[in-house]
Amino acid sequence: MNHSINILSTRPIDTLLIEEAASKDISIDCISFIDTTVSINQSKKESIQALAETKNTIVFTSMNAAEAIIESLEGIKPIWDIYCMGGTTKTIIKDYFGADSIKGTGKDALSLAEGMIANGTQEAVFFCGNIRRDELPQLLKEHQIALKEVVVYETIVTPQEIIIAYDAILFFSPSAVDSFFSVNKAADITILFAIGNTTANAIANYSSNTVVKADSPEKDNLVKKAIEYFTKDLANYNS
């Protein structure tokens, strides 16, 4: 007897991954629980472009921030020392600023801050969203590292009630976790997948269900992790 698996992804994912999952009797529904919008006015754009004229240490913990800054630079390629998350954020940074610009990466904001401290960072500019986590700013403050925060995008929560008891739910950010659990509760059977430690910690505030973390902070990696998890499960179930 076949036991098909139903997974909810809390953000859109690549169609090829959905098709790969379907070939293994795993259905993935994509429902967004957050939306983002760039919040850079003309004055802020000019300030960013002014920063591009001098060497600065820059921090990105989000691909949304990286994309917003690249758009506002309008082709300018500053010589910055950049600390960023791995995965998609790192790829975006490398493609625009060059691999040599990246001085450190992290699986989560805490490990990123620890790398900055280890490298002797004295001051930095943190391009972030309006809903940012405290871990990185707090740790840098404790080590007397001056941090200028510049909000370049806004996160808008878009909670939706879910009536299906999914076998798994994929979370790609703490904001999506907060949005989902503001109107939903995970079924007892549901395995919760987290993109990293910060997202996993957010889940723990709402649920004691099993949490599985991605091996690296890439959305595709999280999806593949879930597919692998349930492919093995199905093989055991059907054997």
C-alpha positions in Angstrom: 0.0 0.0 0.0 1.4 3.4 -0.9 1.4 6.2 1.6 1.6 9.6 -0.2 3.2 12.5 1.6 1.8 16.0 1.7 4.2 18.9 2.4 3.5 22.6 2.9 6.2 25.1 1.8 5.7 28.5 3.4 7.3 30.2 0.4 7.4 29.6 -3.4 10.0 27.0 -4.5 11.4 25.9 -7.8 9.0 24.0 -10.0 11.6 21.4 -10.8 11.8 20.5 -7.1 8.0 20.2 -6.9 8.2 17.8 -9.9 11.0 15.8 -8.4 9.0 15.4 -5.2 5.9 14.4 -7.2 7.9 11.6 -8.9 8.5 10.2 -5.5 4.8 10.3 -4.4 5.4 13.5 -2.4 3.0 16.5 -3.0 4.2 20.0 -2.1 1.8 22.9 -1.7 3.3 26.4 -1.7 1.6 29.1 0.3 3.4 32.3 1.2 3.1 33.5 4.8 5.2 36.6 4.4 5.8 39.2 1.7 8.7 41.6 1.3 8.9 45.1 -0.3 11.9 47.3 -0.8 11.9 50.4 1.3 14.6 52.7 -0.1 13.6 56.2 -0.9 15.8 58.7 -2.9 17.5 60.0 0.2 18.4 56.5 1.4 19.6 55.6 -2.1 22.0 58.5 -2.1 23.3 57.6 1.3 23.9 54.0 0.1 25.7 55.3 -3.0 27.8 57.6 -0.8 28.8 54.6 1.2 29.9 52.9 -2.0 32.6 55.6 -2.5 34.6 54.4 0.6 35.7 51.1 2.0 33.2 49.8 4.6 32.4 46.6 6.4 28.9 45.5 5.4 26.6 42.9 6.8 23.8 41.0 5.1 21.7 38.3 6.8 19.1 38.2 4.1 18.9 37.8 0.3 16.2 40.5 0.3 18.6 43.0 1.7 21.3 42.1 -0.7 18.9 42.4 -3.7 17.6 45.7 -2.4 21.1 47.2 -2.1 22.3 45.9 -5.5 19.3 47.5 -7.1 20.0 50.8 -5.4 23.6 50.8 -6.4 22.6 51.0 -10.0 25.7 49.3 -11.3 28.2 50.9 -8.9 30.7 48.2 -7.6 32.0 49.4 -4.3 35.0 47.9 -2.6 33.4 46.6 0.6 34.4 43.9 3.1 31.2 41.9 3.3 29.9 39.4 5.9 26.8 37.5 4.8 24.8 34.3 5.3 25.8 31.4 3.1 23.5 29.8 0.5 21.5 32.1 -1.8 22.6 35.3 -0.1 26.2 34.4 -0.6 25.6 33.6 -4.3 23.9 36.9 -4.9 26.8 38.8 -3.2 29.5 36.9 -5.0 27.8 37.4 -8.4 27.6 41.2 -8.0 30.5 42.2 -5.7 32.9 39.3 -6.5 34.1 36.4 -4.3 37.0 38.4 -2.9 34.6 40.9 -1.2 33.3 38.2 1.1 35.3 38.1 4.3 33.1 35.8 6.2 29.9 33.7 6.1 27.7 32.0 8.6 24.9 29.4 8.9 23.0 31.9 11.0 23.3 35.4 12.3 25.0 34.4 15.5 27.8 32.5 13.8 28.2 35.4 11.4 28.7 37.8 14.3 31.2 35.5 15.9 33.2 35.5 12.7 33.2 39.3 12.6 34.4 39.4 16.2 37.2 36.8 15.5 38.4 38.9 12.5 38.7 42.0 14.7 35.9 44.1 13.1 35.6 47.5 14.7 32.5 48.9 12.9 30.1 47.8 10.3 26.9 48.8 8.4 24.0 46.3 8.7 21.6 46.3 5.8 18.5 44.6 7.1 14.7 44.4 7.2 12.2 46.1 9.5 11.8 42.8 11.4 15.3 41.7 12.2 16.5 39.4 14.9 18.5 40.6 17.9 21.2 38.0 17.9 23.8 39.7 15.7 23.3 43.3 16.8 23.3 42.3 20.5 26.5 40.2 20.3 28.4 42.9 18.3 27.3 45.5 20.9 28.6 43.3 23.7 32.0 43.3 22.0 32.0 47.1 21.5 31.6 46.8 17.7 29.8 49.9 16.3 26.9 48.9 14.1 24.9 51.2 11.9 21.6 49.6 11.0 19.9 50.6 7.7 16.5 49.2 7.0 16.2 48.5 3.2 13.2 46.3 3.0 10.0 45.5 5.0 8.6 42.2 5.9 4.8 41.9 5.8 3.2 39.0 7.5 0.4 37.3 5.5 -1.0 34.6 7.8 -3.5 32.1 6.3 -5.5 29.4 8.1 -4.5 25.8 7.1 -7.1 23.0 7.4 -4.9 20.2 6.1 -2.8 18.1 8.5 0.4 18.1 6.5 3.1 15.5 7.0 5.6 18.3 6.9 5.9 22.1 6.9 8.9 23.9 5.5 9.9 27.2 7.2 12.5 29.6 5.6 12.5 32.4 8.2 11.5 33.2 11.7 9.0 35.7 10.3 7.2 32.9 8.4 7.2 30.9 11.6 5.5 33.7 13.5 3.0 34.3 10.7 2.0 30.6 10.4 1.6 30.0 14.1 -0.4 33.3 14.6 -3.4 31.5 13.2 -2.4 27.8 13.0 -1.2 24.9 15.1 0.9 22.1 13.7 -0.7 18.7 13.8 0.9 16.1 16.0 2.0 14.1 13.0 3.7 17.1 11.3 7.5 17.2 10.9 8.7 20.8 10.9 11.7 21.7 8.7 13.8 24.8 9.4 16.3 26.6 7.1 18.7 27.2 10.1 19.2 27.5 13.8 17.4 30.9 14.1 14.3 29.6 12.4 14.4 26.3 14.4 14.5 28.4 17.6 11.5 30.3 16.5 9.6 27.1 15.9 10.5 25.9 19.4 8.5 28.9 20.8 5.3 27.5 19.3 5.7 23.7 19.0 7.4 20.7 20.5 7.1 18.7 17.2 10.2 17.2 15.6 12.3 19.8 13.9 14.7 18.9 11.1 17.3 21.6 10.0 18.8 22.0 6.5 22.4 21.2 6.1 23.1 24.6 4.6 21.1 27.9 4.5 19.7 27.4 1.0 16.0 27.1 0.3 16.6 24.3 -2.3 18.6 22.4 0.3 15.7 22.5 2.8 13.3 21.1 0.1 15.8 18.4 -0.8 16.2 17.5 2.9 12.5 17.0 3.2 12.3 14.9 0.0 15.2 12.7 1.2 13.6 12.4 4.7 10.3 11.2 3.4 11.7 9.1 0.5 13.5 7.0 3.1 10.3 6.9 5.2 8.2 5.8 2.3 10.8 3.0 1.5 10.5 1.7 5.0 6.8 2.0 5.0 6.3 0.2 1.7 8.9 -2.5 2.3 
